[in-house]
């Protein structure tokens, strides 16, 4: 029997520095290159940030100096499978008001060998 250890691995962080415009949405770094089970987006700017996965629709909001943590690996969709952000997903951000300080940082964890 082959015993393969599955490890939690981090993707390279995506960082968008201030100023972040009110509109239109801007990409938050490159699309993700691994299927992510855990995703965290931190907002260290002086304004709230709007999050989108298609660059048009508002999907979530991150308060100034706040973060959002999506832990999709906790609950399985069915036996043997789990919910994940798909490889190639692009996240977009916009600000309520032009930011003057801080960053928006995306980090994530995927399952690897």
C-alpha positions in Angstrom: 0.0 0.0 0.0 1.4 3.4 -1.0 1.4 5.9 1.8 1.3 9.5 0.3 1.4 12.4 2.7 -0.8 15.2 1.7 0.5 18.6 2.8 -1.0 22.0 3.2 0.8 24.4 0.8 0.5 28.2 0.5 0.1 30.0 -2.8 2.2 33.1 -3.5 0.4 36.1 -1.9 -1.3 38.6 -4.2 -1.0 42.2 -3.0 -2.7 45.3 -4.3 -1.3 48.6 -2.8 -3.1 51.9 -2.3 -4.5 53.9 -3.9 -7.3 51.6 -4.9 -10.0 53.3 -7.0 -13.7 53.4 -6.4 -14.5 51.9 -9.8 -14.1 50.0 -11.9 -13.0 46.7 -10.2 -9.3 45.9 -10.5 -7.7 42.4 -10.5 -6.3 41.4 -7.1 -3.1 40.0 -8.6 -3.1 37.0 -11.0 -5.7 34.3 -11.1 -5.2 31.6 -8.5 -3.0 28.8 -9.8 -4.2 26.0 -7.4 -7.7 24.9 -6.2 -7.9 26.6 -2.8 -9.6 25.1 0.2 -8.8 28.1 2.5 -8.7 31.7 1.3 -8.0 34.8 3.3 -8.2 38.3 2.0 -6.9 41.0 4.4 -7.7 44.7 4.0 -5.2 47.0 5.7 -6.4 50.1 3.9 -8.2 53.1 5.3 -11.4 52.2 3.5 -13.8 49.3 3.0 -13.2 47.1 0.0 -15.7 45.4 -2.3 -14.9 41.9 -3.6 -15.9 40.3 -6.8 -15.1 37.1 -8.7 -16.3 38.4 -12.1 -15.3 42.1 -12.0 -19.0 43.2 -12.2 -21.0 41.7 -9.4 -20.5 42.6 -5.7 -19.9 39.3 -3.9 -18.6 40.4 -0.5 -17.3 43.3 1.6 -14.2 43.7 3.7 -14.2 46.5 6.3 -11.1 48.7 6.7 -8.4 46.9 8.7 -10.5 43.7 8.5 -10.3 40.3 6.8 -12.4 37.6 5.3 -11.6 33.9 5.8 -13.3 31.3 3.6 -12.6 27.8 4.9 -14.2 25.5 2.3 -12.4 22.4 3.4 -14.2 22.1 6.7 -17.5 20.8 5.4 -17.5 18.3 2.6 -20.1 18.5 -0.2 -20.3 14.7 -0.3 -18.3 11.7 0.8 -14.8 12.0 -0.8 -15.2 15.5 -2.3 -14.7 19.0 -1.0 -15.7 22.5 -2.0 -12.8 24.6 -3.5 -12.1 27.8 -5.3 -11.2 26.6 -8.8 -7.8 27.0 -10.4 -8.0 30.1 -12.6 -10.5 32.1 -10.4 -9.7 35.8 -10.6 -10.6 38.0 -7.6 -11.3 41.7 -8.2 -11.5 44.6 -5.8 -12.8 48.1 -5.6 -13.0 50.7 -2.8 -16.0 52.6 -1.4 -13.8 55.7 -1.4 -10.3 56.1 -2.8 -7.9 54.5 -0.4 -4.8 56.4 0.6 -2.9 53.9 2.8 -2.5 50.2 3.2 -2.8 47.0 1.0 -5.3 44.3 0.1 -3.6 40.9 0.5 -4.9 37.5 -0.8 -3.4 34.3 0.6 -4.6 30.7 0.3 -3.9 27.1 1.2 -4.3 24.1 -1.1 -3.7 20.4 -0.7 -0.5 19.1 -2.2 1.9 16.2 -2.0 
